[in-house]
Amino acid sequence: MDRFLYYPLELMPYVVITLIVAFTMHELAHAYVAYRFGDDTAARQGRLTLNPIKHLDVFGTILILVAGFGWARPVPVNRRAFKRPRLAGVLVSVAGPVSNLLLAFIGFFLLVLMHAYGMELLSAFSMGLDRFFSIWIQLNLVLCLFNLLPLPPLDGYRIIEDLVPPRVRAKMTQFESYGIIVFLVLFVTPVGSYVVWPLLSEGRDWILRVFAIIFQPLL
């Protein structure tokens, strides 16, 4: 069965738990910030909830287990409802990746605490926690960075859309369909292995170094 999965079978419980929490918090963050800025579209659809069923896309979740990338159900956003559309648009888009960064930070903190206070003495239990927190940190960081890529339909593209002048945004809209093709080429073909994944890996390692500096007194 392992040959059909992107991750080793013995790690799947950790991966599944992490993805459920990561996707749920990512989409909830989008919905909450949109609501705070005056758009209740997601709230009316029941997306202001910690219930993962409301946020997970079945096919997107299965795909990440099989292919290493996937998606949750996008939160609907009506930018015309925002009091300050450009600022709100940027903050709504960035909220998702920031939620994953915070989850990774919390996981790193708990892992450091576990080792700092001697829980490694409980060898079997500690080994499981080590694996879980390592996967939790790695996946959340990758999801954070992945979603910041400036490609439609990712959050990074939406952030750029709201930052550029309206005339540039109109031109970007014209080329969105081509951007989606580029996205598919990068993540369905081997091209991504040489372009995207090294970039994500470098970004992940840089953030881990920052975490290590922050928690240096406990290490």
C-alpha positions in Angstrom: 0.0 0.0 0.0 2.9 2.4 0.7 3.6 2.7 -3.1 0.3 4.5 -3.5 1.1 7.0 -0.7 3.4 10.0 -0.7 4.2 9.4 3.0 5.3 6.1 4.7 2.3 4.2 6.0 3.6 4.3 9.6 3.6 8.1 9.5 0.1 8.5 8.1 -1.7 9.0 11.4 0.6 11.9 12.2 0.2 13.3 8.7 -3.6 13.0 8.7 -4.0 14.7 12.1 -1.6 17.5 11.1 -3.4 18.1 7.8 -6.8 18.2 9.4 -5.8 20.8 11.9 -3.6 22.8 9.4 -6.3 23.0 6.7 -9.0 23.8 9.2 -7.1 26.6 10.9 -5.9 28.0 7.6 -9.5 28.3 6.2 -10.9 29.4 9.5 -8.3 32.2 9.6 -9.4 33.4 6.2 -13.1 33.4 7.2 -12.5 35.1 10.6 -10.5 38.0 9.2 -13.0 38.5 6.4 -15.8 38.6 8.9 -13.9 41.1 11.1 -13.6 43.4 8.1 -17.3 43.2 7.2 -17.7 40.2 4.9 -20.1 37.7 6.4 -20.2 35.4 3.3 -18.1 32.7 4.8 -19.9 33.0 8.2 -23.3 32.5 6.5 -21.9 29.3 5.0 -20.9 28.0 8.3 -17.1 28.4 7.8 -16.5 30.2 11.1 -16.0 26.9 12.9 -13.4 24.5 14.0 -15.4 21.6 12.5 -13.0 20.2 9.8 -15.8 18.8 7.8 -16.8 22.4 6.8 -13.2 23.1 5.5 -11.8 19.9 4.1 -12.0 19.1 0.4 -12.1 15.3 0.1 -10.2 15.1 -3.2 -7.7 17.8 -2.2 -7.0 16.0 1.0 -6.5 12.6 -0.6 -4.3 14.1 -3.3 -1.9 15.5 -0.7 -1.6 12.0 0.9 -0.9 10.5 -2.5 1.0 13.2 -4.4 2.3 15.5 -1.7 0.2 18.5 -2.5 -3.5 19.3 -2.3 -6.0 21.8 -1.0 -8.9 22.5 1.3 -12.3 24.1 0.4 -11.5 27.8 -0.4 -13.3 30.3 1.8 -15.6 32.5 -0.3 -14.7 36.2 0.0 -16.8 39.2 -1.2 -14.2 42.0 -1.3 -17.0 44.5 -2.1 -18.2 44.1 1.5 -14.9 45.3 3.0 -14.7 48.7 4.5 -11.1 49.0 3.2 -11.0 46.6 0.4 -7.2 46.6 -0.4 -6.0 46.4 3.2 -8.7 43.8 4.1 -7.9 41.8 1.0 -4.3 41.5 1.9 -4.9 40.6 5.5 -7.6 38.0 4.6 -5.1 36.4 2.2 -2.2 36.4 4.5 -4.2 35.1 7.5 -4.1 31.6 6.2 -0.4 31.2 5.8 0.2 33.0 9.1 -2.1 30.5 10.9 0.2 27.7 9.6 3.3 29.6 10.7 1.8 30.0 14.2 0.9 26.3 14.4 4.5 25.4 13.4 5.8 27.8 16.0 3.7 26.2 18.7 4.8 22.7 17.7 8.4 23.8 17.8 7.9 25.3 21.3 6.2 22.1 22.6 9.0 19.9 21.1 11.7 22.1 22.8 9.8 21.9 26.1 9.5 18.1 25.8 13.3 17.7 25.5 14.1 20.5 28.0 12.2 18.8 30.8 13.4 15.3 30.2 10.4 13.6 28.6 12.9 11.7 26.5 13.1 9.3 29.4 9.7 7.9 28.3 11.4 6.5 25.3 8.5 4.9 23.3 6.1 7.7 24.0 8.7 10.3 23.4 9.7 8.8 20.0 6.1 9.0 18.9 5.8 12.7 20.0 9.1 13.5 18.3 7.8 12.1 15.0 4.4 13.9 15.4 5.9 17.3 16.2 8.5 17.0 13.5 5.8 16.3 10.9 3.5 18.9 12.4 6.3 21.6 12.1 7.4 20.5 8.7 4.0 20.3 7.1 2.7 23.6 8.5 5.8 25.4 7.3 5.5 23.9 3.9 1.8 24.8 3.7 2.6 28.4 4.9 5.3 28.9 2.2 3.4 27.0 -0.5 0.4 29.2 -0.1 2.6 32.4 -0.4 3.8 31.4 -3.9 2.6 34.1 -6.3 0.6 31.7 -8.5 -3.2 31.6 -8.9 -5.2 30.4 -7.0 -2.8 30.6 -4.0 -2.8 33.3 -1.3 0.4 34.8 -2.5 -1.2 35.7 -5.8 -4.2 37.2 -4.1 -1.9 39.3 -1.9 -0.1 40.7 -5.0 -3.5 41.4 -6.6 -4.5 43.6 -3.7 -1.2 45.4 -3.5 -0.9 46.4 -7.2 -2.7 49.3 -8.8 -6.2 48.6 -10.2 -5.0 48.7 -13.8 -2.3 46.1 -13.1 -4.8 44.0 -11.3 -7.1 44.0 -14.4 -4.2 42.8 -16.5 -3.4 40.1 -14.0 -7.0 38.9 -14.2 -6.6 38.4 -18.0 -3.7 36.1 -17.5 -5.0 34.1 -14.5 -6.0 31.1 -16.7 -2.4 30.9 -17.9 -1.1 31.1 -14.4 -3.2 28.1 -13.4 -1.5 26.2 -16.3 1.9 27.2 -15.0 0.8 26.0 -11.5 -0.2 22.6 -12.9 3.0 22.3 -14.8 5.1 23.1 -11.7 3.2 20.7 -9.4 2.2 17.8 -11.7 5.4 17.5 -13.8 9.0 16.9 -12.5 9.7 20.7 -13.1 8.6 21.4 -9.6 11.3 19.2 -8.2 13.9 21.6 -9.6 12.1 24.9 -9.1 9.5 24.9 -6.4 10.5 22.3 -3.8 14.1 23.5 -3.4 12.7 27.0 -2.8 10.2 25.7 -0.2 12.9 23.6 1.4 15.2 26.6 1.8 12.5 28.8 3.2 11.5 26.1 5.7 15.1 25.6 6.8 15.5 29.4 7.3 12.4 29.6 9.5 13.6 26.6 11.5 16.8 28.4 12.1 14.9 31.5 13.3 12.8 29.3 15.7 16.0 27.7 17.0 17.4 31.2 17.8 14.2 32.2 19.6 14.3 29.1 21.8 18.1 28.9 22.2 17.9 29.4 26.0 15.8 26.2 26.2 17.9 24.1 23.8 
